[in-house]
Amino acid sequence: MDAAVDGNLFSVNKFRAPSSVDLLADDLRVRILSGEVEVGTLLPPERIWAAELGVSRTTVRGALARLSSEGLISIRQGRGAEVQDFRRIGSFGLLDRMPREMQDAMFPGVLELRTAVALELISLACERASGPQLAELEALAREIERTEEPMELARLDLEFSRALCRAADNLPMELMLNSISALYARRPDIPRALFEDRDDVRTSYLAMVELLRGRRVPEARDALRAGLQARDRLTLERLGIAARESFAEN
């Protein structure tokens, strides 16, 4: 578990060593997500597994319950625990629980998804934002303009995005941001890489608010797309992750 990062961006109540349930669930999760344990595999009965691993049945039961809640396994009376196809029933929240190698492999896709959602979000906000909501966005943009620390910029960027979701009157989009926040907490190298070039980032928010205020949808979309593509290309370089053709060509 990561400690609270710079600027107390993500609050952590206290440090806690991983429990036996954590370790067992983490190990099996990685093996399922990597394909080592295939879809349809029936896991051993609790008592047999507990004896083989040298842990209590309570530990095994807790780990299985956690994986079941994540959509990785199903538990049925009389059949036991069966590995499910996470691509069909898993949620976006699995991203922050994946091992680092899988997160890195998926991260260009995460950026592409974020861009697609952000473009629709800015269009909706242009059409629907009220005067008070535009004032809130401007206040956040001015706070961002004064901010020097990358991790604080990351926090404010999420707050700006949440305010955009409210201006667009779209709660599902705002809920998606929770998974991004969780990923930032586990991987503070990602927000640091995203907001390393602070000067370029800070000035873009006030300009975006002015486009929103003028209800200039095409210009807002074009400016947002160009800014995100440039930032994402640099971010992937800093993280040492290979860019897809869409990033390399733009």
Secondary structure, 3 states (H helix, E strand, C coil): CCCCCHHHCCCCCCCCCCCHHHHHHHHHHHHHHCCCCCCCCECCCHHHHHHHHCCCHHHHHHHHHHHHHCCCEEEECCCEEEECCHHHHCCHHHHHHCCHHHHHHHHHHHHHHHHHHHHHHHHHHHHHCCHHHHHHHHHHHHHHHHCCCHHHHHHHHHHHHHHHHHHCCCHHHHHHHHHHHHHHHHCCHHHHHHCCCHHHHHHHHHHHHHHHHCCCHHHHHHHHHHHHHHHHHHHHHHHCCCCCHHHHHC
